[in-house]
């Protein structure tokens, strides 16, 4: 199985008591996400399933990827992928989809960096830049 971790693009700054889950991508974030999507497409990467955090900025990033790939893939909003994701919870989700070869997970830092560090057997996290994709074979 190949797991792809993608951090969402740049999002609008929080404004007071605004719900963090509703912060959309900025224009820069949309461009970052499109650049990541074009790189994915140029490498011929496809996905059997795409999971995203239910937060708007992550979902918008996933939509941009699907749009650029032109595959019409269905994006699954997974509440476990909201900020605070832990390695064990992601592993449980992946076990349910163990018959899939290529899974994309769109989420947040520092969660994805910590998880990437664990998968890659590093001494610490492997932080992801905004709209950065990390490929993990396991």
Chimera marker file (.cmm) of the C-alpha trace (Angstrom):
<marker_set name="trace">
<marker id="1" x="0.000" y="0.000" z="0.000" r="1" g="1" b="0" radius="0.5"/>
<marker id="2" x="1.114" y="3.535" z="-0.699" r="1" g="1" b="0" radius="0.5"/>
<marker id="3" x="-0.058" y="6.260" z="1.609" r="1" g="1" b="0" radius="0.5"/>
<marker id="4" x="0.090" y="9.850" z="0.468" r="1" g="1" b="0" radius="0.5"/>
<marker id="5" x="-0.088" y="12.621" z="3.054" r="1" g="1" b="0" radius="0.5"/>
<marker id="6" x="-0.985" y="16.094" z="1.801" r="1" g="1" b="0" radius="0.5"/>
<marker id="7" x="-1.092" y="19.161" z="3.994" r="1" g="1" b="0" radius="0.5"/>
<marker id="8" x="-3.739" y="21.720" z="3.053" r="1" g="1" b="0" radius="0.5"/>
<marker id="9" x="-2.741" y="24.961" z="1.374" r="1" g="1" b="0" radius="0.5"/>
<marker id="10" x="-2.491" y="28.356" z="3.045" r="1" g="1" b="0" radius="0.5"/>
<marker id="11" x="-5.708" y="29.347" z="4.809" r="1" g="1" b="0" radius="0.5"/>
<marker id="12" x="-7.195" y="32.631" z="5.928" r="1" g="1" b="0" radius="0.5"/>
<marker id="13" x="-6.139" y="33.738" z="9.379" r="1" g="1" b="0" radius="0.5"/>
<marker id="14" x="-8.524" y="33.155" z="12.266" r="1" g="1" b="0" radius="0.5"/>
<marker id="15" x="-10.673" y="36.159" z="13.095" r="1" g="1" b="0" radius="0.5"/>
<marker id="16" x="-11.690" y="36.407" z="16.712" r="1" g="1" b="0" radius="0.5"/>
<marker id="17" x="-14.176" y="33.724" z="17.685" r="1" g="1" b="0" radius="0.5"/>
<marker id="18" x="-14.568" y="32.418" z="14.134" r="1" g="1" b="0" radius="0.5"/>
<marker id="19" x="-14.973" y="28.661" z="13.849" r="1" g="1" b="0" radius="0.5"/>
<marker id="20" x="-11.510" y="27.333" z="12.891" r="1" g="1" b="0" radius="0.5"/>
<marker id="21" x="-13.108" y="24.560" z="10.848" r="1" g="1" b="0" radius="0.5"/>
<marker id="22" x="-14.604" y="27.115" z="8.441" r="1" g="1" b="0" radius="0.5"/>
<marker id="23" x="-11.409" y="28.945" z="7.446" r="1" g="1" b="0" radius="0.5"/>
<marker id="24" x="-11.096" y="28.718" z="3.643" r="1" g="1" b="0" radius="0.5"/>
<marker id="25" x="-7.984" y="28.632" z="1.503" r="1" g="1" b="0" radius="0.5"/>
<marker id="26" x="-6.471" y="31.952" z="0.494" r="1" g="1" b="0" radius="0.5"/>
<marker id="27" x="-5.654" y="32.641" z="-3.153" r="1" g="1" b="0" radius="0.5"/>
<marker id="28" x="-2.087" y="31.605" z="-2.306" r="1" g="1" b="0" radius="0.5"/>
<marker id="29" x="-3.435" y="28.389" z="-0.759" r="1" g="1" b="0" radius="0.5"/>
<marker id="30" x="-5.427" y="27.624" z="-3.891" r="1" g="1" b="0" radius="0.5"/>
<marker id="31" x="-2.324" y="28.154" z="-6.028" r="1" g="1" b="0" radius="0.5"/>
<marker id="32" x="-0.220" y="25.965" z="-3.686" r="1" g="1" b="0" radius="0.5"/>
<marker id="33" x="-2.843" y="23.224" z="-3.856" r="1" g="1" b="0" radius="0.5"/>
<marker id="34" x="-3.063" y="23.456" z="-7.644" r="1" g="1" b="0" radius="0.5"/>
<marker id="35" x="0.723" y="23.211" z="-7.919" r="1" g="1" b="0" radius="0.5"/>
<marker id="36" x="0.676" y="20.077" z="-5.737" r="1" g="1" b="0" radius="0.5"/>
<marker id="37" x="-2.159" y="18.649" z="-7.831" r="1" g="1" b="0" radius="0.5"/>
<marker id="38" x="-0.283" y="19.294" z="-11.069" r="1" g="1" b="0" radius="0.5"/>
<marker id="39" x="2.802" y="17.579" z="-9.638" r="1" g="1" b="0" radius="0.5"/>
<marker id="40" x="0.683" y="14.578" z="-8.649" r="1" g="1" b="0" radius="0.5"/>
<marker id="41" x="-0.782" y="14.425" z="-12.141" r="1" g="1" b="0" radius="0.5"/>
<marker id="42" x="2.606" y="14.813" z="-13.849" r="1" g="1" b="0" radius="0.5"/>
<marker id="43" x="3.935" y="11.841" z="-11.868" r="1" g="1" b="0" radius="0.5"/>
<marker id="44" x="0.965" y="9.719" z="-12.956" r="1" g="1" b="0" radius="0.5"/>
<marker id="45" x="-0.192" y="9.188" z="-9.366" r="1" g="1" b="0" radius="0.5"/>
<marker id="46" x="-3.785" y="8.111" z="-8.903" r="1" g="1" b="0" radius="0.5"/>
<marker id="47" x="-5.715" y="7.258" z="-5.758" r="1" g="1" b="0" radius="0.5"/>
<marker id="48" x="-8.070" y="4.445" z="-4.844" r="1" g="1" b="0" radius="0.5"/>
<marker id="49" x="-9.563" y="6.498" z="-2.048" r="1" g="1" b="0" radius="0.5"/>
<marker id="50" x="-9.209" y="10.112" z="-0.883" r="1" g="1" b="0" radius="0.5"/>
<marker id="51" x="-9.812" y="11.062" z="2.729" r="1" g="1" b="0" radius="0.5"/>
<marker id="52" x="-9.859" y="14.612" z="3.998" r="1" g="1" b="0" radius="0.5"/>
<marker id="53" x="-10.245" y="16.391" z="7.264" r="1" g="1" b="0" radius="0.5"/>
<marker id="54" x="-13.748" y="17.850" z="7.502" r="1" g="1" b="0" radius="0.5"/>
<marker id="55" x="-12.186" y="21.312" z="7.915" r="1" g="1" b="0" radius="0.5"/>
<marker id="56" x="-12.947" y="23.541" z="4.924" r="1" g="1" b="0" radius="0.5"/>
<marker id="57" x="-9.333" y="24.315" z="3.989" r="1" g="1" b="0" radius="0.5"/>
<marker id="58" x="-8.424" y="20.625" z="3.783" r="1" g="1" b="0" radius="0.5"/>
<marker id="59" x="-11.574" y="19.746" z="1.841" r="1" g="1" b="0" radius="0.5"/>
<marker id="60" x="-10.900" y="22.574" z="-0.626" r="1" g="1" b="0" radius="0.5"/>
<marker id="61" x="-7.362" y="21.262" z="-1.122" r="1" g="1" b="0" radius="0.5"/>
<marker id="62" x="-8.733" y="17.784" z="-1.858" r="1" g="1" b="0" radius="0.5"/>
<marker id="63" x="-11.253" y="19.263" z="-4.314" r="1" g="1" b="0" radius="0.5"/>
<marker id="64" x="-8.468" y="21.037" z="-6.191" r="1" g="1" b="0" radius="0.5"/>
<marker id="65" x="-6.505" y="17.783" z="-6.456" r="1" g="1" b="0" radius="0.5"/>
<marker id="66" x="-9.514" y="15.856" z="-7.743" r="1" g="1" b="0" radius="0.5"/>
<marker id="67" x="-10.328" y="18.628" z="-10.201" r="1" g="1" b="0" radius="0.5"/>
<marker id="68" x="-6.800" y="18.694" z="-11.588" r="1" g="1" b="0" radius="0.5"/>
<marker id="69" x="-6.657" y="14.924" z="-11.914" r="1" g="1" b="0" radius="0.5"/>
<marker id="70" x="-9.988" y="14.932" z="-13.737" r="1" g="1" b="0" radius="0.5"/>
<marker id="71" x="-10.890" y="11.567" z="-12.266" r="1" g="1" b="0" radius="0.5"/>
<marker id="72" x="-14.118" y="12.484" z="-10.539" r="1" g="1" b="0" radius="0.5"/>
<marker id="73" x="-12.932" y="10.658" z="-7.416" r="1" g="1" b="0" radius="0.5"/>
<marker id="74" x="-15.177" y="10.880" z="-4.412" r="1" g="1" b="0" radius="0.5"/>
<marker id="75" x="-13.711" y="12.710" z="-1.438" r="1" g="1" b="0" radius="0.5"/>
<marker id="76" x="-14.563" y="11.217" z="1.935" r="1" g="1" b="0" radius="0.5"/>
<marker id="77" x="-14.724" y="13.644" z="4.847" r="1" g="1" b="0" radius="0.5"/>
<marker id="78" x="-13.289" y="11.761" z="7.805" r="1" g="1" b="0" radius="0.5"/>
<marker id="79" x="-13.814" y="13.349" z="11.244" r="1" g="1" b="0" radius="0.5"/>
<marker id="80" x="-10.741" y="11.523" z="12.593" r="1" g="1" b="0" radius="0.5"/>
<marker id="81" x="-8.573" y="13.675" z="10.305" r="1" g="1" b="0" radius="0.5"/>
<marker id="82" x="-9.494" y="16.941" z="12.027" r="1" g="1" b="0" radius="0.5"/>
<marker id="83" x="-6.642" y="18.570" z="13.965" r="1" g="1" b="0" radius="0.5"/>
<marker id="84" x="-5.544" y="16.287" z="16.789" r="1" g="1" b="0" radius="0.5"/>
<marker id="85" x="-5.194" y="13.176" z="14.612" r="1" g="1" b="0" radius="0.5"/>
<marker id="86" x="-3.148" y="10.461" z="16.259" r="1" g="1" b="0" radius="0.5"/>
<marker id="87" x="-1.137" y="7.723" z="14.577" r="1" g="1" b="0" radius="0.5"/>
<marker id="88" x="-3.226" y="4.909" z="16.078" r="1" g="1" b="0" radius="0.5"/>
<marker id="89" x="-6.455" y="6.439" z="14.741" r="1" g="1" b="0" radius="0.5"/>
<marker id="90" x="-5.052" y="6.736" z="11.244" r="1" g="1" b="0" radius="0.5"/>
<marker id="91" x="-3.885" y="3.119" z="11.385" r="1" g="1" b="0" radius="0.5"/>
<marker id="92" x="-7.404" y="1.996" z="12.333" r="1" g="1" b="0" radius="0.5"/>
<marker id="93" x="-8.808" y="3.898" z="9.362" r="1" g="1" b="0" radius="0.5"/>
<marker id="94" x="-6.216" y="2.409" z="7.016" r="1" g="1" b="0" radius="0.5"/>
<marker id="95" x="-6.977" y="-1.106" z="8.254" r="1" g="1" b="0" radius="0.5"/>
<marker id="96" x="-10.562" y="-0.652" z="7.063" r="1" g="1" b="0" radius="0.5"/>
<marker id="97" x="-9.189" y="0.106" z="3.589" r="1" g="1" b="0" radius="0.5"/>
<marker id="98" x="-6.331" y="-2.396" z="3.497" r="1" g="1" b="0" radius="0.5"/>
<marker id="99" x="-7.575" y="-3.686" z="0.137" r="1" g="1" b="0" radius="0.5"/>
<marker id="100" x="-6.696" y="-0.318" z="-1.452" r="1" g="1" b="0" radius="0.5"/>
<marker id="101" x="-3.260" y="0.291" z="-2.977" r="1" g="1" b="0" radius="0.5"/>
<marker id="102" x="-3.063" y="4.089" z="-3.014" r="1" g="1" b="0" radius="0.5"/>
<marker id="103" x="-4.666" y="6.249" z="-0.351" r="1" g="1" b="0" radius="0.5"/>
<marker id="104" x="-4.528" y="10.040" z="-0.126" r="1" g="1" b="0" radius="0.5"/>
<marker id="105" x="-5.012" y="11.711" z="3.250" r="1" g="1" b="0" radius="0.5"/>
<marker id="106" x="-5.435" y="15.501" z="3.303" r="1" g="1" b="0" radius="0.5"/>
<marker id="107" x="-4.990" y="17.069" z="6.703" r="1" g="1" b="0" radius="0.5"/>
<marker id="108" x="-3.133" y="19.370" z="9.040" r="1" g="1" b="0" radius="0.5"/>
<marker id="109" x="0.144" y="20.094" z="10.754" r="1" g="1" b="0" radius="0.5"/>
<marker id="110" x="1.548" y="19.176" z="13.170" r="1" g="1" b="0" radius="0.5"/>
<marker id="111" x="-0.420" y="15.911" z="12.937" r="1" g="1" b="0" radius="0.5"/>
<marker id="112" x="0.721" y="14.853" z="9.464" r="1" g="1" b="0" radius="0.5"/>
<marker id="113" x="4.344" y="15.659" z="10.236" r="1" g="1" b="0" radius="0.5"/>
<marker id="114" x="4.275" y="13.578" z="13.392" r="1" g="1" b="0" radius="0.5"/>
<marker id="115" x="2.633" y="10.691" z="11.549" r="1" g="1" b="0" radius="0.5"/>
<marker id="116" x="5.081" y="10.940" z="8.634" r="1" g="1" b="0" radius="0.5"/>
<marker id="117" x="7.957" y="10.833" z="11.122" r="1" g="1" b="0" radius="0.5"/>
<marker id="118" x="6.556" y="7.652" z="12.664" r="1" g="1" b="0" radius="0.5"/>
<marker id="119" x="5.992" y="5.938" z="9.309" r="1" g="1" b="0" radius="0.5"/>
<marker id="120" x="9.472" y="6.917" z="8.163" r="1" g="1" b="0" radius="0.5"/>
<marker id="121" x="11.029" y="5.715" z="11.452" r="1" g="1" b="0" radius="0.5"/>
<marker id="122" x="12.544" y="9.109" z="12.193" r="1" g="1" b="0" radius="0.5"/>
<marker id="123" x="13.535" y="10.331" z="15.636" r="1" g="1" b="0" radius="0.5"/>
<marker id="124" x="10.938" y="13.068" z="15.403" r="1" g="1" b="0" radius="0.5"/>
<marker id="125" x="8.377" y="14.606" z="13.116" r="1" g="1" b="0" radius="0.5"/>
<marker id="126" x="8.841" y="15.187" z="9.401" r="1" g="1" b="0" radius="0.5"/>
<marker id="127" x="6.960" y="18.503" z="9.065" r="1" g="1" b="0" radius="0.5"/>
<marker id="128" x="5.075" y="19.194" z="5.846" r="1" g="1" b="0" radius="0.5"/>
<marker id="129" x="5.006" y="22.591" z="4.169" r="1" g="1" b="0" radius="0.5"/>
<marker id="130" x="1.653" y="23.910" z="3.051" r="1" g="1" b="0" radius="0.5"/>
<marker id="131" x="0.309" y="21.800" z="0.167" r="1" g="1" b="0" radius="0.5"/>
<marker id="132" x="3.273" y="19.415" z="0.385" r="1" g="1" b="0" radius="0.5"/>
<marker id="133" x="2.806" y="15.753" z="-0.517" r="1" g="1" b="0" radius="0.5"/>
<marker id="134" x="4.695" y="12.944" z="1.196" r="1" g="1" b="0" radius="0.5"/>
<marker id="135" x="4.612" y="9.398" z="-0.214" r="1" g="1" b="0" radius="0.5"/>
<marker id="136" x="4.970" y="6.462" z="2.179" r="1" g="1" b="0" radius="0.5"/>
<marker id="137" x="5.312" y="2.812" z="1.126" r="1" g="1" b="0" radius="0.5"/>
<marker id="138" x="4.234" y="0.179" z="3.598" r="1" g="1" b="0" radius="0.5"/>
<link id1="1" id2="2" r="1" g="1" b="0" radius="0.2"/>
<link id1="2" id2="3" r="1" g="1" b="0" radius="0.2"/>
<link id1="3" id2="4" r="1" g="1" b="0" radius="0.2"/>
<link id1="4" id2="5" r="1" g="1" b="0" radius="0.2"/>
<link id1="5" id2="6" r="1" g="1" b="0" radius="0.2"/>
<link id1="6" id2="7" r="1" g="1" b="0" radius="0.2"/>
<link id1="7" id2="8" r="1" g="1" b="0" radius="0.2"/>
<link id1="8" id2="9" r="1" g="1" b="0" radius="0.2"/>
<link id1="9" id2="10" r="1" g="1" b="0" radius="0.2"/>
<link id1="10" id2="11" r="1" g="1" b="0" radius="0.2"/>
<link id1="11" id2="12" r="1" g="1" b="0" radius="0.2"/>
<link id1="12" id2="13" r="1" g="1" b="0" radius="0.2"/>
<link id1="13" id2="14" r="1" g="1" b="0" radius="0.2"/>
<link id1="14" id2="15" r="1" g="1" b="0" radius="0.2"/>
<link id1="15" id2="16" r="1" g="1" b="0" radius="0.2"/>
<link id1="16" id2="17" r="1" g="1" b="0" radius="0.2"/>
<link id1="17" id2="18" r="1" g="1" b="0" radius="0.2"/>
<link id1="18" id2="19" r="1" g="1" b="0" radius="0.2"/>
<link id1="19" id2="20" r="1" g="1" b="0" radius="0.2"/>
<link id1="20" id2="21" r="1" g="1" b="0" radius="0.2"/>
<link id1="21" id2="22" r="1" g="1" b="0" radius="0.2"/>
<link id1="22" id2="23" r="1" g="1" b="0" radius="0.2"/>
<link id1="23" id2="24" r="1" g="1" b="0" radius="0.2"/>
<link id1="24" id2="25" r="1" g="1" b="0" radius="0.2"/>
<link id1="25" id2="26" r="1" g="1" b="0" radius="0.2"/>
<link id1="26" id2="27" r="1" g="1" b="0" radius="0.2"/>
<link id1="27" id2="28" r="1" g="1" b="0" radius="0.2"/>
<link id1="28" id2="29" r="1" g="1" b="0" radius="0.2"/>
<link id1="29" id2="30" r="1" g="1" b="0" radius="0.2"/>
<link id1="30" id2="31" r="1" g="1" b="0" radius="0.2"/>
<link id1="31" id2="32" r="1" g="1" b="0" radius="0.2"/>
<link id1="32" id2="33" r="1" g="1" b="0" radius="0.2"/>
<link id1="33" id2="34" r="1" g="1" b="0" radius="0.2"/>
<link id1="34" id2="35" r="1" g="1" b="0" radius="0.2"/>
<link id1="35" id2="36" r="1" g="1" b="0" radius="0.2"/>
<link id1="36" id2="37" r="1" g="1" b="0" radius="0.2"/>
<link id1="37" id2="38" r="1" g="1" b="0" radius="0.2"/>
<link id1="38" id2="39" r="1" g="1" b="0" radius="0.2"/>
<link id1="39" id2="40" r="1" g="1" b="0" radius="0.2"/>
<link id1="40" id2="41" r="1" g="1" b="0" radius="0.2"/>
<link id1="41" id2="42" r="1" g="1" b="0" radius="0.2"/>
<link id1="42" id2="43" r="1" g="1" b="0" radius="0.2"/>
<link id1="43" id2="44" r="1" g="1" b="0" radius="0.2"/>
<link id1="44" id2="45" r="1" g="1" b="0" radius="0.2"/>
<link id1="45" id2="46" r="1" g="1" b="0" radius="0.2"/>
<link id1="46" id2="47" r="1" g="1" b="0" radius="0.2"/>
<link id1="47" id2="48" r="1" g="1" b="0" radius="0.2"/>
<link id1="48" id2="49" r="1" g="1" b="0" radius="0.2"/>
<link id1="49" id2="50" r="1" g="1" b="0" radius="0.2"/>
<link id1="50" id2="51" r="1" g="1" b="0" radius="0.2"/>
<link id1="51" id2="52" r="1" g="1" b="0" radius="0.2"/>
<link id1="52" id2="53" r="1" g="1" b="0" radius="0.2"/>
<link id1="53" id2="54" r="1" g="1" b="0" radius="0.2"/>
<link id1="54" id2="55" r="1" g="1" b="0" radius="0.2"/>
<link id1="55" id2="56" r="1" g="1" b="0" radius="0.2"/>
<link id1="56" id2="57" r="1" g="1" b="0" radius="0.2"/>
<link id1="57" id2="58" r="1" g="1" b="0" radius="0.2"/>
<link id1="58" id2="59" r="1" g="1" b="0" radius="0.2"/>
<link id1="59" id2="60" r="1" g="1" b="0" radius="0.2"/>
<link id1="60" id2="61" r="1" g="1" b="0" radius="0.2"/>
<link id1="61" id2="62" r="1" g="1" b="0" radius="0.2"/>
<link id1="62" id2="63" r="1" g="1" b="0" radius="0.2"/>
<link id1="63" id2="64" r="1" g="1" b="0" radius="0.2"/>
<link id1="64" id2="65" r="1" g="1" b="0" radius="0.2"/>
<link id1="65" id2="66" r="1" g="1" b="0" radius="0.2"/>
<link id1="66" id2="67" r="1" g="1" b="0" radius="0.2"/>
<link id1="67" id2="68" r="1" g="1" b="0" radius="0.2"/>
<link id1="68" id2="69" r="1" g="1" b="0" radius="0.2"/>
<link id1="69" id2="70" r="1" g="1" b="0" radius="0.2"/>
<link id1="70" id2="71" r="1" g="1" b="0" radius="0.2"/>
<link id1="71" id2="72" r="1" g="1" b="0" radius="0.2"/>
<link id1="72" id2="73" r="1" g="1" b="0" radius="0.2"/>
<link id1="73" id2="74" r="1" g="1" b="0" radius="0.2"/>
<link id1="74" id2="75" r="1" g="1" b="0" radius="0.2"/>
<link id1="75" id2="76" r="1" g="1" b="0" radius="0.2"/>
<link id1="76" id2="77" r="1" g="1" b="0" radius="0.2"/>
<link id1="77" id2="78" r="1" g="1" b="0" radius="0.2"/>
<link id1="78" id2="79" r="1" g="1" b="0" radius="0.2"/>
<link id1="79" id2="80" r="1" g="1" b="0" radius="0.2"/>
<link id1="80" id2="81" r="1" g="1" b="0" radius="0.2"/>
<link id1="81" id2="82" r="1" g="1" b="0" radius="0.2"/>
<link id1="82" id2="83" r="1" g="1" b="0" radius="0.2"/>
<link id1="83" id2="84" r="1" g="1" b="0" radius="0.2"/>
<link id1="84" id2="85" r="1" g="1" b="0" radius="0.2"/>
<link id1="85" id2="86" r="1" g="1" b="0" radius="0.2"/>
<link id1="86" id2="87" r="1" g="1" b="0" radius="0.2"/>
<link id1="87" id2="88" r="1" g="1" b="0" radius="0.2"/>
<link id1="88" id2="89" r="1" g="1" b="0" radius="0.2"/>
<link id1="89" id2="90" r="1" g="1" b="0" radius="0.2"/>
<link id1="90" id2="91" r="1" g="1" b="0" radius="0.2"/>
<link id1="91" id2="92" r="1" g="1" b="0" radius="0.2"/>
<link id1="92" id2="93" r="1" g="1" b="0" radius="0.2"/>
<link id1="93" id2="94" r="1" g="1" b="0" radius="0.2"/>
<link id1="94" id2="95" r="1" g="1" b="0" radius="0.2"/>
<link id1="95" id2="96" r="1" g="1" b="0" radius="0.2"/>
<link id1="96" id2="97" r="1" g="1" b="0" radius="0.2"/>
<link id1="97" id2="98" r="1" g="1" b="0" radius="0.2"/>
<link id1="98" id2="99" r="1" g="1" b="0" radius="0.2"/>
<link id1="99" id2="100" r="1" g="1" b="0" radius="0.2"/>
<link id1="100" id2="101" r="1" g="1" b="0" radius="0.2"/>
<link id1="101" id2="102" r="1" g="1" b="0" radius="0.2"/>
<link id1="102" id2="103" r="1" g="1" b="0" radius="0.2"/>
<link id1="103" id2="104" r="1" g="1" b="0" radius="0.2"/>
<link id1="104" id2="105" r="1" g="1" b="0" radius="0.2"/>
<link id1="105" id2="106" r="1" g="1" b="0" radius="0.2"/>
<link id1="106" id2="107" r="1" g="1" b="0" radius="0.2"/>
<link id1="107" id2="108" r="1" g="1" b="0" radius="0.2"/>
<link id1="108" id2="109" r="1" g="1" b="0" radius="0.2"/>
<link id1="109" id2="110" r="1" g="1" b="0" radius="0.2"/>
<link id1="110" id2="111" r="1" g="1" b="0" radius="0.2"/>
<link id1="111" id2="112" r="1" g="1" b="0" radius="0.2"/>
<link id1="112" id2="113" r="1" g="1" b="0" radius="0.2"/>
<link id1="113" id2="114" r="1" g="1" b="0" radius="0.2"/>
<link id1="114" id2="115" r="1" g="1" b="0" radius="0.2"/>
<link id1="115" id2="116" r="1" g="1" b="0" radius="0.2"/>
<link id1="116" id2="117" r="1" g="1" b="0" radius="0.2"/>
<link id1="117" id2="118" r="1" g="1" b="0" radius="0.2"/>
<link id1="118" id2="119" r="1" g="1" b="0" radius="0.2"/>
<link id1="119" id2="120" r="1" g="1" b="0" radius="0.2"/>
<link id1="120" id2="121" r="1" g="1" b="0" radius="0.2"/>
<link id1="121" id2="122" r="1" g="1" b="0" radius="0.2"/>
<link id1="122" id2="123" r="1" g="1" b="0" radius="0.2"/>
<link id1="123" id2="124" r="1" g="1" b="0" radius="0.2"/>
<link id1="124" id2="125" r="1" g="1" b="0" radius="0.2"/>
<link id1="125" id2="126" r="1" g="1" b="0" radius="0.2"/>
<link id1="126" id2="127" r="1" g="1" b="0" radius="0.2"/>
<link id1="127" id2="128" r="1" g="1" b="0" radius="0.2"/>
<link id1="128" id2="129" r="1" g="1" b="0" radius="0.2"/>
<link id1="129" id2="130" r="1" g="1" b="0" radius="0.2"/>
<link id1="130" id2="131" r="1" g="1" b="0" radius="0.2"/>
<link id1="131" id2="132" r="1" g="1" b="0" radius="0.2"/>
<link id1="132" id2="133" r="1" g="1" b="0" radius="0.2"/>
<link id1="133" id2="134" r="1" g="1" b="0" radius="0.2"/>
<link id1="134" id2="135" r="1" g="1" b="0" radius="0.2"/>
<link id1="135" id2="136" r="1" g="1" b="0" radius="0.2"/>
<link id1="136" id2="137" r="1" g="1" b="0" radius="0.2"/>
<link id1="137" id2="138" r="1" g="1" b="0" radius="0.2"/>
</marker_set>
